[in-house]
Amino acid sequence: MRGLLSLALLLAGLTTAARAQSQQRWSLQGSGALVFPTASESDFENSTRLGWEAQVRYTFSRFSLGGGYQRSTVYQFSTGEFSAAVSVGFLEPRYVVLAGSRAAGYLAGRLGVSQLVCSPSEDCTDQGAHLAAGGGGGVLVRLGTRVSLDIGSQYFTTQYDIAEGQTRTAGYVLARVGLSVGL
């Protein structure tokens, strides 16, 4: 009986804390990111991959749903004259799996539409839109009543066109740190 009471109190505490992913239903989030390819591409030299993302998030109970935009430099020739970036519009559901009074651990999925964007643009084949999908997780750390630190990581795959009618699938790990501000 004592064990059941302890479990009930623990679950009640987790539900209250999890509901407070953001104390406000709506929040805005901005993050900086590092992007690591999961396989080497022989056509391109490895370089620092930087990125960013912005999203609007709606929180309800242990779940939240975000929609946003991510942009990450993925390739750069050694001369620095050409670079390519993955541009992704996405939806991201999250579920809090472990929560305390100041921090919450979450699992997330991501589904979106991506496109390879080249600079200068004439150095790339015409790029179509492709499906991007992945998942990951992270930790939200409450810094104040409206501000949280979000530290997370995610694996995602997407395709890009290498020639007319030919695509290549690429996988990436995205590590990000950002701030979420409740509205």
N, C-alpha and C positions, 0 to 999 in steps of 0.2 A: 504494500500500500504506500509506503514511504517513497519507493522508487517511482510509482505512478504520479504521485504528487510532485516530485522533483521534475519529472519529465514534463508534466503539464505546465509548471512554472517556467521551465526553460523555453518551451514552445511559445508560451504567451509573450515572454520577453523578446524572442526572436521575431515574432509577428509585428510587435510594436516597432522595434528597431528597423526591421526590413521595410516597413511602410514608409519609413523616413529616409529612403534613399536620397530623396530631396524632400524637404519639408513642404515645398510647393509642388503642385501638380505639374506645372510646366517649368522647364529649365532650358538654358542655352549652354552649350559646351563647346570649347575650343581646345585643340590639342596639337602639340608638335609631335613628330614621329620619326623614327629611324626604320628604314625598310631594308630587309635582307632577303635576297633571292634564295630559294631552296635548291637551285641547280645553277651551275655556271653556264653562261651563254657564250659560246666561242666567238660570236660576232662582236661582242662588246667587252670593253675592259671593266673590271670591277672598280667601283668608285663609291664614295660615300653617298648613300641614298637618304635623302631628307624628304620629309613630307609634312602635311598638316591636314586637319579635318575640322569641320564645324558641323554641329547638329542641334536640332531642336528635339527635346525629349518630353514625353508625357508619362508620368509615374502613377501607377495604381497598385497598391498592396505590394507584393513581392515582385511584381512585373513592372517593366517600363518598356516603352517603344520609342525609338529614336529614328529620325529621318535626317539625312545630311549629305555632305559632299566631302570627298577625300581626294587629295592630289599628292602624288608621290613621284619624285624623280627616280626612275628605275635603271636607266642606262646613260652613260656618258662616254663618248670617245675620249681617248687620251689627249687629243688636241684641244678639247674643251669647246670646239666649234659646233658640236651637235649634242643634243640631249633629248631624251624621250621621257615622258611622264605618263603614269597611269592616272586617269581621271575617272572617279567612281561616284555615282549618285547611289545612295543605299538606304535600306531600312534595316534597323538593328534592334531586335527584341533582346531584353535582358531579364534574368531571373536571379534574385538574391538567394544564395545557398547558405550563407553564414553571415550573421550580423551581430554586432555589438553596439554599444552606445555611441562610439565615435567612428567605427569602421564597418564596412559591409563587403563581403566577397561575392562576386557575381559571375555567372556564365552568360555568354552572349553569342548570338548568331549574326550573320550578316549576309544579306542578299541584295544585289544591285546590278547596275548596268555600267560597264566600263568602256573606256576608249583610250587608245594610245595617242598621245598628243606629242608631236615632234616640233623641235625648234632648231633650225628653220624648217618650216612645214613642207617645203618642196623636197626635202631629203627623205621623206617617208612615202610609202604607198598610201592611197586613200584608206583611212581606217574606219571600219564600221563599229557599231555598238555590239558588245558581247556581254554575256552573263558573267558576273563575279559572285562568288559564294565563299563563305568561310565561317569560322567560329573561333572563340577564345574565351578570355575571362579577364578579371581584374579585381582591383580593390578600390572602393570609394572611401575616402577619409574626410570626415566632416571637419571643416576649418572654422565654420560659423553657421549662423542660422540659415543663410542663403548661399554659402559657398562651400564646395567640396573639391578635394583633390582627387583626380581619377588617374590611376596607374594601371595600364592594361597591356595585353598582348593578344595578337590574333593571327591566325593563319588564313590566307585566302588564295584562291586560284582565279585566273582569268585567261582570256585568249587575246591575241592580237594578230593582225594580218601581216604576213611576211612577203606575200606576193598575191596577185589576183587569184582568188580561189583557194589560197593556202593560209592556214592559221597555225599558230603555235600556242600551246598551253604553258602558262608560267605560274609558279607558286611563289608566294612571298610570306615572310613573317613580318608583321608590323608591331613594333614596340612603341607605346605612346604614353605621354604624360600631359595632362591638361587640367583645366579648371571648369567646373560646372557651376553656373549661377542660377539660382531659383528666381522665377519671376513672380 
